[in-house]
Amino acid sequence: MHIQFTVEDRDPSTATGPIQVGWFLTEEKASILYEPPYRMRSQSQTKHAKSASRCPAVLQLESRYFVVNCPFDFHLRFSRDAQGKPSIVNVLGEQSPVRTNKLRELITLVNENEWRTPQVPILQLKLPYCFIADEVVYITQLEAFGYYRKHPLPGTIFGGRFPIHIWPRPLMWAFEWYDTSKDLILKRGEPLFYCQFDGYDPSRTVKLIQAEKTPELMHYMDQISGVVNYVNQTFSLFCEIEKVRPKKLLKIDK
């Protein structure tokens, strides 16, 4: 589908300089727990000139990924009750740093009839991270493939890709739990997922900026929020959404 994007008057194919991507938290509640996204950087134990961490191709790849860390400690177990209804068990119980009532607000087990594969549950972790841009930019959310986990996850991230210049929405971490015989353990401060940003010109770098939650931006987000609950194929609405989009979404938070 071709999108008529009119925010930038200049020809996007001739734009120069870094692509500016704004980020903000949609909620201020407990915001101190949510670390700012940061550029991916591999760790090297050597200063050798031929070290893999100094390879231009490696540096080019890593410069295009931004990391979002896990804000909480979780130790979860998949279970079914006597009637076969699926549920999530907080293994830490009273020792859990996250209260049970708050865990229910953060973690959602998708309805079984919506799982992509039978017997493979889909879990969603609600997050307040949101990204915006004032030129054509797509975000891709994917697994933190460059991070070694002492306890491998018993499944895979359920990633996605969408245009943040038209469709600003808070991200969530979605997970397909393939091996339900193993617990899901997430640690606060460890990479949860990566974000990749793509514009017209792949040679342009990306500059991540903390954005201001202007009244125009928040009103626009209110207009498009919850649409997925009422229609299928929400990308088909982009042409209509463009008509109500403010001229500028990104204002730098000073």
C-alpha positions in Angstrom: 0.0 0.0 0.0 1.4 3.5 -0.9 1.0 6.1 1.8 0.8 9.8 0.9 2.9 11.3 3.7 2.9 15.0 3.6 4.5 16.1 6.9 7.9 16.9 5.4 7.8 19.4 2.5 11.3 18.4 1.3 11.9 15.3 -0.9 12.5 12.5 1.7 14.9 10.8 -0.8 17.3 13.8 -0.5 17.1 14.3 3.2 20.5 14.4 5.0 21.7 14.1 8.6 20.5 11.7 11.3 16.9 10.5 11.3 15.4 12.0 14.5 13.3 9.5 16.4 11.5 10.6 19.6 10.7 8.4 22.5 8.6 9.0 25.6 6.7 7.1 28.3 2.9 7.1 27.9 2.5 6.8 31.7 4.4 8.6 34.5 3.5 6.1 37.1 6.6 4.3 38.4 8.5 5.8 35.4 11.8 5.6 37.2 11.7 1.8 36.6 11.7 2.3 32.8 15.3 2.9 31.7 15.9 5.1 28.6 16.4 3.0 25.4 20.1 3.0 24.4 22.2 2.1 21.4 23.4 -1.5 21.2 27.1 -2.0 21.9 28.9 -5.4 22.2 31.3 -5.9 25.0 34.9 -6.8 24.1 37.5 -8.3 26.4 40.4 -7.3 24.1 41.8 -4.1 22.6 43.3 -5.9 19.6 42.9 -3.9 16.4 41.4 -7.0 14.6 38.9 -7.7 17.4 35.4 -8.5 16.1 34.0 -5.6 18.1 36.0 -3.2 15.9 34.8 -4.7 12.6 33.1 -1.9 10.5 30.4 -4.3 9.5 29.7 -5.2 13.2 29.7 -1.5 14.2 27.3 -0.6 11.3 24.9 -3.3 12.4 25.0 -2.5 16.1 24.5 1.3 15.4 21.1 0.5 14.0 19.7 -1.3 17.0 18.4 0.3 20.2 17.9 -1.7 23.4 14.9 -1.7 25.8 15.7 -3.3 29.1 13.4 -5.3 31.2 11.9 -3.1 34.0 10.9 -6.0 36.4 12.0 -9.3 37.8 9.6 -12.1 36.8 9.6 -15.8 37.4 6.5 -17.2 35.8 5.1 -20.7 35.2 2.4 -21.8 32.7 -0.4 -23.9 34.2 -3.9 -25.2 33.5 -6.6 -25.6 36.2 -8.8 -28.6 36.7 -11.1 -27.4 33.9 -8.1 -27.0 31.5 -8.2 -23.2 31.6 -4.7 -21.8 31.0 -3.2 -19.5 33.6 0.1 -17.9 34.7 1.6 -18.7 38.1 3.9 -16.3 39.9 6.5 -18.7 41.2 8.1 -16.2 43.6 4.8 -15.8 45.4 5.1 -13.5 48.4 8.8 -13.1 47.6 8.0 -11.6 44.3 9.1 -7.9 43.9 5.9 -7.3 41.9 2.7 -7.5 43.9 0.1 -10.0 42.5 -2.5 -7.4 41.7 0.1 -5.3 39.8 1.3 -8.5 38.0 -2.2 -8.9 36.6 -2.1 -5.3 35.3 1.3 -5.9 33.6 1.0 -9.5 32.3 -1.8 -10.7 30.0 -2.3 -14.2 28.7 -3.9 -14.0 25.3 -7.1 -15.9 24.8 -6.4 -19.4 23.7 -8.5 -19.1 20.6 -6.1 -16.3 19.4 -2.9 -18.2 19.8 -1.0 -18.6 16.5 -0.2 -22.3 17.2 -2.2 -24.7 19.3 -0.7 -25.4 22.7 1.7 -22.4 22.3 0.5 -19.7 24.7 1.0 -16.0 23.9 2.0 -13.8 26.8 1.9 -10.0 26.7 3.8 -7.6 28.9 2.4 -4.1 28.9 5.0 -1.3 28.5 4.8 2.5 28.3 7.5 3.0 25.6 6.4 4.9 22.6 8.3 6.2 19.5 7.5 8.9 17.1 9.0 10.7 14.0 8.2 13.5 11.7 9.4 11.8 8.5 8.7 8.3 7.2 10.2 5.9 9.7 9.3 2.3 10.5 10.1 0.5 13.7 10.9 -3.2 13.9 10.7 -4.8 17.3 12.8 -8.0 17.6 14.5 -10.4 19.9 17.7 -9.2 21.8 19.7 -11.6 19.7 23.1 -10.1 20.8 22.6 -10.8 24.5 23.6 -14.1 26.1 21.0 -15.3 28.7 22.1 -17.6 31.5 18.6 -19.0 31.5 17.4 -19.2 27.9 13.8 -18.2 27.3 11.4 -21.1 26.7 10.1 -19.5 23.5 10.4 -16.6 21.1 9.5 -13.0 21.0 6.4 -12.1 18.9 7.8 -9.1 17.1 6.3 -6.6 14.7 6.9 -3.7 12.3 4.9 -0.5 11.8 5.2 3.2 10.9 5.9 5.5 13.9 5.3 8.6 11.9 1.6 7.7 11.5 0.9 5.0 14.1 2.4 6.0 17.4 1.4 3.5 20.0 3.0 2.1 23.2 4.9 -1.1 22.7 4.4 -4.4 24.4 6.6 -7.4 24.8 4.7 -10.4 23.3 6.1 -13.9 23.8 5.2 -17.3 22.4 5.8 -19.9 25.1 6.8 -23.0 23.1 8.2 -25.1 26.0 5.6 -24.7 28.8 7.4 -27.3 30.8 10.0 -24.6 31.6 9.6 -21.4 33.6 9.9 -18.0 32.1 12.5 -16.0 34.0 13.1 -12.3 33.2 15.6 -10.1 35.1 15.3 -6.4 35.6 18.1 -4.5 33.7 18.6 -7.3 31.1 17.8 -6.5 27.5 14.2 -7.4 26.8 14.1 -6.6 23.0 15.7 -4.5 20.3 14.2 -1.7 18.2 15.4 -1.0 14.6 14.4 2.1 12.8 14.2 2.4 9.0 13.8 5.4 6.8 14.1 6.1 3.0 17.9 6.1 3.1 19.5 3.2 4.9 22.8 5.1 5.1 21.4 7.7 7.4 22.0 7.2 11.1 19.3 7.4 13.8 19.4 9.8 16.6 17.1 9.0 19.6 15.7 12.0 21.4 13.4 12.2 24.5 10.2 13.8 23.2 7.8 16.1 24.8 4.2 14.8 25.3 2.5 17.8 23.7 -1.3 18.2 23.9 -1.4 17.8 20.1 0.5 14.5 20.3 -1.6 13.1 23.1 -4.9 14.1 21.4 -3.7 12.4 18.2 -2.9 9.2 20.2 -6.3 9.3 21.8 -7.9 9.4 18.4 -6.2 6.3 17.2 -5.9 4.3 20.4 -8.1 1.2 20.7 -8.8 1.0 17.0 -7.5 -2.6 16.9 -10.5 -3.6 19.2 -13.0 -2.6 16.6 -11.6 -3.4 13.1 -9.3 -5.8 11.4 -6.3 -4.8 9.2 -5.8 -1.5 11.0 -3.0 -0.5 8.5 -5.9 0.1 6.0 -6.9 3.1 8.1 -3.6 5.0 7.6 -4.9 7.2 4.8 -7.8 8.3 7.1 -5.4 8.7 10.1 -3.1 11.0 8.1 -6.0 13.5 7.7 -6.1 14.1 11.5 -2.3 13.9 12.1 -0.8 17.1 13.5 1.9 18.7 11.3 4.5 18.0 13.9 4.6 15.1 16.4 8.2 15.5 17.7 9.1 18.2 20.1 12.3 17.8 22.0 11.8 17.6 25.8 14.2 20.1 27.3 
